[in-house]
Amino acid sequence: MGSITYDGVAIHMDDRTLTHLEIVIVNKLRKGESFLMSWRDAPDVGDGRSAIWLHPYMLVYFKFEGSRVPQINESWLAELVQSADSSRGLIVTSEQGHLALIDRVPGGRPNTTLVEPAPDPATVAPTAPDTFRPE
């Protein structure tokens, strides 16, 4: 389980999601751009949403659990980039376009959250999920 640490807040997620977010975030910050990143909270955190304002003058630390870089999904990356460039900011989604669910890490600090990897679509019955639709 990898993590992004920003201004004392650690957000934990699988390395695949983290790799895609790292590319988007680093490219925005390299250009000197500030932007909002948001995600959906799990019910035990309040079933709302959380957001952080990212800007080039704050340290962002990416920590990966594995040593190998996951394969990049270009269409997912393009959706995340388009989201980051919109007025709504970067909305963390799964590869399938669902809003990423954030939960507290068991035994973690109060400001530590977890982005749960999306379930394998082949094992989940179809429902009407929240989806990301770029502007």
C-alpha positions as a printed NumPy array, in Angstrom:
array([[  0.   ,   0.   ,   0.   ],
       [  1.575,   3.27 ,  -1.136],
       [  0.84 ,   6.778,   0.092],
       [  0.856,  10.475,  -0.68 ],
       [  1.854,  12.697,   2.218],
       [  1.015,  16.373,   1.899],
       [  1.161,  18.961,   4.693],
       [  1.071,  16.247,   7.372],
       [ -1.857,  14.307,   5.883],
       [ -1.155,  10.792,   4.584],
       [ -3.48 ,   9.263,   2.01 ],
       [ -2.878,   5.55 ,   1.457],
       [ -3.756,   3.708,  -1.743],
       [ -2.646,   0.89 ,  -3.974],
       [  0.537,   1.518,  -5.975],
       [ -1.319,   1.427,  -9.305],
       [ -3.642,   4.295,  -8.358],
       [ -0.765,   6.156,  -6.721],
       [  1.384,   5.875,  -9.856],
       [ -1.326,   7.415, -12.027],
       [ -1.953,  10.214,  -9.513],
       [  1.788,  10.871,  -9.206],
       [  2.06 ,  11.491, -12.952],
       [ -0.88 ,  13.916, -12.925],
       [  0.179,  15.746,  -9.758],
       [  3.86 ,  16.09 , -10.705],
       [  3.017,  17.397, -14.177],
       [  0.629,  20.02 , -12.747],
       [  3.121,  21.144, -10.082],
       [  6.018,  21.249, -12.611],
       [  4.016,  23.84 , -14.535],
       [  3.549,  25.873, -11.339],
       [ -0.178,  25.137, -11.233],
       [ -2.224,  24.867,  -8.05 ],
       [ -5.314,  22.653,  -8.016],
       [ -7.816,  20.804,  -5.863],
       [ -7.728,  17.011,  -5.373],
       [-10.848,  15.372,  -3.94 ],
       [-12.243,  11.918,  -3.215],
       [-15.284,  10.236,  -1.713],
       [-15.212,   9.363,   2.003],
       [-16.274,   5.981,   3.327],
       [-19.331,   5.854,   5.649],
       [-17.17 ,   5.453,   8.779],
       [-15.432,   8.755,   7.949],
       [-18.712,  10.569,   7.429],
       [-19.828,   9.37 ,   3.974],
       [-19.02 ,  12.764,   2.482],
       [-16.006,  13.858,   0.534],
       [-12.583,  15.249,   1.32 ],
       [-10.298,  17.549,  -0.625],
       [ -6.837,  19.072,  -0.414],
       [ -5.451,  22.118,  -2.215],
       [ -2.146,  21.264,  -3.892],
       [  0.315,  23.977,  -4.866],
       [  3.935,  24.004,  -6.037],
       [  5.357,  25.424,  -2.794],
       [  4.355,  22.498,  -0.574],
       [  6.301,  19.257,  -0.275],
       [  4.489,  16.212,  -1.687],
       [  5.935,  12.81 ,  -0.763],
       [  5.028,   9.688,  -2.736],
       [  5.859,   6.342,  -1.077],
       [  5.376,   3.133,  -3.053],
       [  5.159,  -0.309,  -1.469],
       [  6.47 ,  -2.166,  -4.506],
       [  9.652,  -1.584,  -6.484],
       [  8.115,  -2.061,  -9.937],
       [  6.243,   0.663, -11.77 ],
       [  2.762,  -0.588, -12.723],
       [  1.662,  -0.513, -16.361],
       [  0.109,   2.859, -17.203],
       [ -3.487,   2.907, -18.427],
       [ -3.389,   5.817, -20.901],
       [ -7.168,   6.331, -20.992],
       [ -7.436,   6.419, -17.171],
       [ -4.47 ,   8.806, -17.074],
       [ -6.151,  11.05 , -19.679],
       [ -9.36 ,  11.128, -17.592],
       [ -7.395,  12.083, -14.465],
       [ -5.498,  14.808, -16.374],
       [ -8.734,  16.204, -17.785],
       [-10.234,  16.178, -14.308],
       [ -7.211,  17.997, -12.825],
       [ -7.468,  20.65 , -15.554],
       [-11.191,  21.253, -14.912],
       [-12.73 ,  23.78 , -12.537],
       [-13.703,  20.861, -10.245],
       [-10.087,  19.758,  -9.806],
       [ -8.56 ,  16.285,  -9.717],
       [-11.226,  13.807,  -8.645],
       [ -9.678,  10.499,  -7.6  ],
       [-11.388,   7.697,  -9.51 ],
       [-10.759,   4.042, -10.156],
       [ -9.811,   2.752, -13.585],
       [-13.479,   1.987, -14.182],
       [-14.407,   5.65 , -13.563],
       [-15.984,   5.116, -10.139],
       [-15.261,   7.599,  -7.384],
       [-12.435,   6.252,  -5.229],
       [-13.583,   5.396,  -1.715],
       [-11.443,   6.66 ,   1.172],
       [-11.394,   4.957,   4.558],
       [ -9.33 ,   5.311,   7.714],
       [ -6.336,   3.027,   8.04 ],
       [ -6.885,   0.573,  10.924],
       [ -4.766,   1.768,  13.817],
       [ -3.625,   4.771,  11.778],
       [ -3.399,   8.352,  12.893],
       [ -6.664,  10.344,  12.64 ],
       [ -5.377,  12.206,   9.574],
       [ -4.435,   8.999,   7.766],
       [ -6.827,   7.729,   5.119],
       [ -6.928,   4.846,   2.687],
       [ -7.969,   4.796,  -0.95 ],
       [ -9.443,   1.352,  -1.436],
       [ -8.667,  -0.256,  -4.786],
       [-11.737,  -0.739,  -6.95 ],
       [-13.142,  -4.262,  -6.973],
       [-12.573,  -6.409, -10.034],
       [-15.566,  -5.657, -12.294],
       [-15.782,  -9.341, -13.245],
       [-16.619, -10.266,  -9.638],
       [-19.1  ,  -7.477,  -8.855],
       [-22.748,  -7.43 ,  -9.885],
       [-23.634,  -4.371, -12.005],
       [-25.086,  -1.447, -10.048],
       [-25.613,   2.239, -10.669],
       [-22.243,   3.479,  -9.296],
       [-21.1  ,   7.048,  -8.93 ],
       [-19.144,   7.772, -12.082],
       [-16.781,  10.482, -13.132],
       [-17.839,  12.487, -16.119],
       [-15.306,  15.083, -17.327],
       [-16.599,  18.565, -17.97 ]])
